[in-house]
Amino acid sequence: MAKDKKVMIDPDKFARAVVSGSNLKAEDDLRASKDGLKRYLQAYFLIEKFNKLESNQFKFTNSTNFEYLVKALDQIKMN
């Protein structure tokens, strides 16, 4: 990977992958749909925050920055 190349994850593709890999069993279709939507939105906004962190503050070519990025991701609150 080139030093100036940034990692950018497509939020829609990521969120769809998260939902499709999820076990969304519920007592009814409406509850399963709500759970799926909630999971999609959480994954989508998590990747948007990740992309912003990575593009503004970090470079993966620097292992110290990568460690900070991982710690920063742990601190993201989904409100």
ABEGO torsion letter per residue (X at the ends): XBAABBBBBBAAAAAAAAAAABBBBBABAAAAAAAAAAAAAAAAAAAAAAAAAAAAABBAABAAAAAAAAAAAAABBBX
